[in-house]
């Protein structure tokens, strides 16, 4: 059995790595949007793609901040927030990327779910801070 603090350290590292990878892929996809996408995509597709990149980068930074907070604040709400941020980015930005690349409009039904997950993640993050401040 792994001691609890080792499990926490592994979880902290995991979410920090995920945040870094989301940041790196966001920059790469943003570069592609600026230099390659316009060669074959229409204006609306480029706008959707850039929106996906913006949300991915913004929330990758937010996930990084939440993950750093989780090192110092120990409550389950932060873990729930981290998971919701990751899923929100995947569903929101990922569905927009796939829509642009495949043209499948059904993917547009997933995008709002990603947005709701991001809103939920922010609210749970706020609740975790409030909960922690009441312990002080």
C-alpha positions in Angstrom: 0.0 0.0 0.0 1.3 3.5 -0.9 1.4 6.0 1.9 -1.1 8.8 1.5 1.5 11.6 1.0 3.1 9.6 -1.8 -0.3 9.3 -3.5 -0.8 13.0 -3.1 2.6 13.8 -4.5 1.9 11.6 -7.5 -1.4 13.3 -8.1 0.1 16.8 -7.8 2.8 15.9 -10.3 0.2 14.4 -12.6 -2.0 17.5 -12.8 1.1 19.8 -13.1 2.3 17.7 -16.0 -1.2 17.7 -17.6 -1.3 21.5 -17.2 2.1 21.8 -18.9 1.1 19.5 -21.7 -2.1 21.4 -22.3 -0.1 24.7 -22.4 2.4 23.3 -24.8 -0.2 21.8 -27.2 -2.2 25.0 -26.9 0.8 27.0 -28.1 1.5 24.5 -30.9 -2.2 24.6 -32.0 -2.2 28.4 -31.9 0.8 28.5 -34.1 -0.9 26.1 -36.5 -4.0 28.3 -36.5 -1.8 31.3 -37.4 0.3 29.7 -40.1 -1.3 26.6 -41.6 -5.0 26.5 -40.9 -6.0 29.4 -43.1 -4.6 27.5 -46.1 -7.6 25.2 -46.2 -10.1 26.3 -43.5 -12.8 29.0 -43.9 -12.9 32.1 -41.7 -15.5 30.6 -39.3 -13.5 27.4 -38.9 -10.4 29.5 -38.1 -12.4 31.5 -35.5 -13.6 28.3 -33.8 -10.1 26.9 -33.8 -8.7 30.1 -32.3 -11.5 30.2 -29.6 -10.6 26.6 -28.7 -6.9 27.6 -28.4 -7.7 30.6 -26.2 -9.9 28.5 -23.9 -7.3 25.8 -23.7 -4.4 28.1 -22.9 -6.5 30.1 -20.4 -7.6 27.0 -18.6 -4.2 25.3 -18.7 -2.8 28.2 -16.8 -5.8 28.0 -14.4 -5.3 24.3 -14.0 -1.6 25.1 -13.1 -2.7 27.5 -10.5 -5.3 25.1 -9.0 -2.7 22.3 -9.0 -0.2 24.5 -7.2 -2.9 25.4 -4.7 -3.6 21.7 -4.1 -0.1 21.3 -2.9 -0.8 23.6 0.0 -4.6 23.2 0.5 -5.7 19.7 1.1 -9.3 19.1 0.3 -11.3 16.9 -2.1 -12.9 19.9 -3.8 -9.6 20.9 -5.4 -9.2 17.4 -6.9 -12.8 17.6 -8.3 -12.0 21.1 -9.7 -8.8 19.8 -11.4 -10.7 16.9 -13.0 -13.5 19.2 -14.1 -10.9 21.6 -15.7 -9.2 18.8 -17.6 -12.5 17.4 -18.8 -13.9 20.8 -19.6 -10.8 21.6 -21.8 -11.0 18.3 -23.6 -14.8 18.6 -24.2 -14.8 22.3 -25.1 -11.6 22.8 -27.0 -11.4 19.2 -28.2 -14.8 19.3 -29.7 -14.1 22.5 -31.6 -10.8 21.2 -32.9 -12.5 18.0 -34.1 -15.3 20.0 -35.6 -12.8 22.1 -37.6 -10.8 19.0 -38.8 -13.8 16.7 -39.5 -16.7 19.0 -40.2 -18.9 16.8 -38.0 -21.6 19.1 -36.6 -22.7 16.6 -34.0 -19.5 17.4 -32.1 -21.0 20.9 -31.5 -23.3 19.2 -29.0 -20.3 18.4 -26.8 -18.9 21.9 -26.7 -21.6 23.3 -24.3 -20.9 20.3 -21.9 -17.3 21.4 -21.9 -18.3 24.9 -21.1 -20.5 23.7 -18.2 -17.6 21.6 -16.9 -15.3 24.7 -16.9 -17.9 26.8 -15.1 -18.3 24.0 -12.6 -14.6 23.7 -12.1 -14.3 27.4 -11.4 -17.2 27.3 -8.8 -15.7 24.2 -7.1 -12.3 26.0 -7.0 -14.0 28.9 -5.3 -15.8 26.6 -2.9 -12.6 24.9 -1.9 -11.0 28.3 -1.1 -14.0 29.3 1.0 -14.0 25.9 2.7 -10.3 26.2 3.5 -10.6 29.8 4.8 -13.3 28.8 7.2 -10.7 26.4 8.8 -8.3 29.2 9.5 
